[in-house]
Amino acid sequence: MKLSRGMSLFLVAFGVWSWVIWPNFLRAIWKDPRSWDGGPTAFFTVHLVLIVASLAFGTVIGVLGVRGVRASRTLRK
């Protein structure tokens, strides 16, 4: 599969964006009183799973973008 340079850069930006947004969301959920009732609640657990999955997908997508950018550089030379 070949990615254009623009699409590769978009994927890298998406990966970076995921790592900027989701940790902030985790901090907000952590402070939310609905997250704790003597221990983690279902509210917290569901959001934690969402955050972990989103970071995993963001990482994979970002890595694909980096690989696409690197491949486009070698094609230009």
C-alpha positions in Angstrom: 0.0 0.0 0.0 1.3 3.4 -0.9 0.3 6.5 1.1 0.7 10.0 -0.3 3.0 12.4 1.7 0.0 14.5 2.7 -2.0 11.5 4.0 1.1 10.3 5.8 1.5 13.7 7.5 -2.2 13.6 8.4 -1.8 10.2 10.1 1.2 11.5 12.1 -0.8 14.5 13.2 -3.7 12.2 14.2 -1.3 10.1 16.3 0.1 13.2 18.0 -3.3 14.6 18.6 -4.4 11.4 20.3 -1.5 11.7 22.7 -2.3 15.3 23.4 -6.1 14.9 24.0 -6.6 11.6 25.8 -4.2 12.1 28.7 -6.0 15.3 29.5 -9.3 13.5 29.3 -7.9 10.9 31.7 -7.0 13.6 34.2 -10.5 15.0 34.0 -12.1 11.6 34.5 -9.7 10.9 37.4 -10.9 14.0 39.2 -14.6 13.4 38.5 -16.5 12.4 41.7 -18.4 9.8 39.7 -15.2 7.9 39.1 -14.6 6.8 42.7 -16.8 5.3 45.3 -14.4 3.5 47.6 -12.7 2.3 44.5 -13.0 2.7 40.7 -16.6 2.7 39.5 -18.0 1.4 36.2 -18.0 5.0 34.9 -14.2 5.2 35.5 -13.5 1.7 34.0 -15.5 2.3 30.8 -13.7 5.6 30.2 -10.3 4.1 31.0 -10.9 1.3 28.4 -11.9 4.0 25.9 -8.8 6.0 26.6 -6.4 3.0 26.4 -8.0 1.8 23.1 -7.8 5.3 21.7 -4.2 5.7 22.6 -3.4 2.3 21.1 -5.2 3.2 17.9 -3.6 6.6 17.8 -0.1 5.1 18.3 -0.6 2.6 15.5 -2.0 5.2 13.1 0.8 7.6 14.0 3.4 4.8 13.3 1.8 4.1 10.0 2.1 7.8 9.2 5.7 8.0 10.1 6.5 4.9 8.0 4.6 6.6 5.1 6.6 9.8 5.5 9.9 7.9 5.6 8.9 5.8 2.5 8.0 9.0 0.6 11.4 10.4 1.4 13.2 7.4 0.0 11.1 7.6 -3.2 12.0 11.2 -3.7 15.8 10.5 -3.6 
